[in-house]
């Protein structure tokens, strides 16, 4: 784990300039961009290649669904395996601040033909911390973090390529 964190820190330092793409130029523009998201846009890295506009939770199935909009036909690796991964970490406030409750990914590769926009989805099963909660109608604060190529390491992770959104989930019976 320590080695993975070191490698991620080196990659973040090397490619920090990528976080300054067109959607993250200035705070007033950030406010306009955030209207395109179903929750509160809490972090915006480079979204030139992909972005996640919203996520939702199915409390009966204990699944999060996060559509990923792919905006470029390239940049994901070869048109066939190995390609690369889009990771989504979801955190929920169960009363003591945000805690990780779901992590999964979707595999992507460069397009063979056609042009975007394409949509993929990361479907992640809630871990026992959330899945064990009573379905009593409570509303909880959630944050989902999209990160291309690097697994998010915590609930305050700031991806170079991707974004984070805050939203509400409800534990309906």
C-alpha positions as CSV (number, residue, x, y, z in Angstrom):
1,X,0.0,0.0,0.0
2,X,2.8,2.4,0.9
3,X,4.5,1.7,-2.5
4,X,1.2,2.4,-4.3
5,X,0.8,5.7,-2.5
6,X,4.4,6.7,-3.4
7,X,3.8,5.9,-7.1
8,X,0.5,7.8,-7.1
9,X,2.2,10.9,-5.5
10,X,4.9,10.8,-8.1
11,X,2.4,10.6,-11.0
12,X,0.3,13.4,-9.4
13,X,3.4,15.6,-9.2
14,X,4.5,14.8,-12.7
15,X,1.1,15.5,-14.4
16,X,-0.3,18.2,-12.1
17,X,-0.5,20.6,-15.1
18,X,-3.2,18.3,-16.6
19,X,-5.6,19.4,-13.8
20,X,-5.8,22.9,-15.4
21,X,-7.9,21.9,-18.4
22,X,-10.7,24.1,-19.7
23,X,-13.3,23.2,-17.1
24,X,-11.2,24.2,-14.2
25,X,-9.9,27.6,-15.3
26,X,-11.5,30.0,-12.7
27,X,-13.9,29.9,-9.8
28,X,-16.7,31.7,-11.7
29,X,-16.5,29.2,-14.5
30,X,-16.4,26.4,-12.0
31,X,-19.8,27.6,-10.7
32,X,-21.2,27.4,-14.2
33,X,-19.8,23.9,-14.8
34,X,-21.2,22.7,-11.5
35,X,-24.7,23.2,-12.8
36,X,-24.2,20.4,-15.2
37,X,-23.9,17.9,-12.4
38,X,-26.8,16.3,-10.4
39,X,-25.0,16.8,-7.1
40,X,-22.5,19.4,-5.9
41,X,-19.3,19.3,-7.8
42,X,-16.8,19.1,-5.0
43,X,-13.6,18.6,-7.0
44,X,-12.8,19.1,-10.6
45,X,-9.6,17.7,-12.2
46,X,-9.1,17.3,-15.9
47,X,-12.3,16.2,-17.6
48,X,-11.0,16.5,-21.1
49,X,-11.3,12.7,-21.6
50,X,-14.1,11.6,-19.2
51,X,-16.3,12.9,-16.4
52,X,-18.9,11.6,-14.0
53,X,-22.0,13.9,-13.7
54,X,-24.0,11.9,-11.1
55,X,-24.3,8.8,-9.1
56,X,-27.2,7.0,-7.4
57,X,-27.8,4.3,-4.8
58,X,-30.3,1.4,-4.9
59,X,-30.7,0.6,-1.2
60,X,-32.6,-2.6,-1.8
61,X,-29.8,-4.1,-4.0
62,X,-27.1,-2.2,-2.1
63,X,-25.6,-1.0,-5.4
64,X,-24.2,2.4,-6.5
65,X,-24.4,3.3,-10.2
66,X,-22.2,6.0,-11.6
67,X,-22.4,6.7,-15.4
68,X,-19.0,7.8,-16.9
69,X,-19.2,10.0,-20.0
70,X,-16.3,9.3,-22.3
71,X,-15.5,12.4,-24.4
72,X,-12.5,11.4,-26.5
73,X,-12.0,8.3,-28.7
74,X,-8.3,8.0,-27.6
75,X,-6.2,8.3,-24.4
76,X,-7.3,5.1,-22.8
77,X,-4.7,2.7,-24.1
78,X,-4.7,0.3,-27.0
79,X,-8.0,-0.5,-28.8
80,X,-7.8,-3.9,-27.3
81,X,-6.5,-5.2,-24.0
82,X,-4.7,-3.8,-21.9
83,X,-6.5,-0.4,-22.1
84,X,-7.0,1.4,-18.8
85,X,-9.5,1.7,-15.9
86,X,-11.9,4.3,-14.6
87,X,-12.2,3.9,-10.8
88,X,-15.0,5.2,-8.7
89,X,-14.7,5.3,-4.9
90,X,-17.9,6.1,-3.0
91,X,-17.9,7.4,0.6
92,X,-20.9,8.0,2.8
93,X,-21.3,9.9,6.1
94,X,-22.7,7.3,8.5
95,X,-22.5,9.8,11.4
96,X,-18.8,10.2,11.9
97,X,-17.7,11.9,8.6
98,X,-17.3,10.4,5.2
99,X,-16.1,6.7,5.1
100,X,-15.4,4.5,2.1
101,X,-18.3,2.2,1.4
102,X,-17.9,1.1,-2.3
103,X,-15.1,0.9,-4.9
104,X,-15.2,-0.6,-8.4
105,X,-14.0,0.2,-11.9
106,X,-14.8,-0.1,-15.6
107,X,-12.2,-1.1,-18.3
108,X,-11.9,1.2,-21.3
109,X,-9.8,1.1,-24.5
110,X,-9.3,3.5,-27.4
111,X,-12.1,3.5,-29.9
112,X,-11.8,1.2,-32.9
113,X,-14.3,3.4,-34.8
114,X,-16.9,6.1,-34.2
115,X,-16.7,9.1,-32.0
116,X,-17.9,9.9,-28.5
117,X,-19.9,10.7,-26.4
118,X,-20.1,7.2,-25.0
119,X,-21.4,6.3,-21.6
120,X,-20.1,3.5,-19.4
121,X,-21.1,2.7,-15.9
122,X,-19.3,1.8,-12.7
123,X,-21.6,-0.4,-10.6
124,X,-20.3,-0.9,-7.1
125,X,-21.6,-3.0,-4.3
126,X,-21.9,-1.3,-0.9
127,X,-19.6,-2.8,1.8
128,X,-21.0,-4.1,5.1
129,X,-20.7,-0.6,6.8
130,X,-23.5,0.7,4.5
131,X,-25.2,-2.6,3.6
132,X,-25.7,-3.4,7.2
133,X,-27.6,-0.1,7.9
134,X,-31.4,-0.3,8.5
135,X,-33.5,0.7,5.6
136,X,-35.5,3.3,7.5
137,X,-35.8,6.3,5.1
138,X,-32.8,8.2,6.4
139,X,-31.0,10.5,4.0
140,X,-27.2,10.4,4.1
141,X,-24.5,12.5,2.5
142,X,-22.4,10.7,-0.1
143,X,-19.4,11.5,-2.3
144,X,-18.3,9.6,-5.4
145,X,-14.8,10.2,-6.8
146,X,-13.9,9.3,-10.5
147,X,-10.3,8.7,-11.2
148,X,-8.7,7.5,-14.4
149,X,-5.8,5.1,-14.0
150,X,-5.3,5.5,-10.3
151,X,-7.3,4.0,-7.5
152,X,-8.6,6.8,-5.1
153,X,-6.9,6.4,-1.8
154,X,-9.5,8.1,0.4
155,X,-12.7,10.2,0.7
156,X,-10.8,13.5,0.1
157,X,-8.8,12.2,-2.9
158,X,-8.2,14.7,-5.7
159,X,-7.8,12.9,-9.0
160,X,-5.7,14.4,-11.8
161,X,-8.1,13.0,-14.4
162,X,-11.7,12.9,-13.1
163,X,-13.9,14.7,-10.6
164,X,-15.9,14.2,-7.4
165,X,-19.5,14.9,-6.7
166,X,-21.4,15.2,-3.4
167,X,-25.0,14.1,-3.3
168,X,-27.7,12.6,-1.0
169,X,-28.7,8.9,-0.8
170,X,-31.8,7.7,1.0
171,X,-32.2,4.4,2.8
172,X,-35.7,3.6,1.6
173,X,-37.1,0.2,2.7
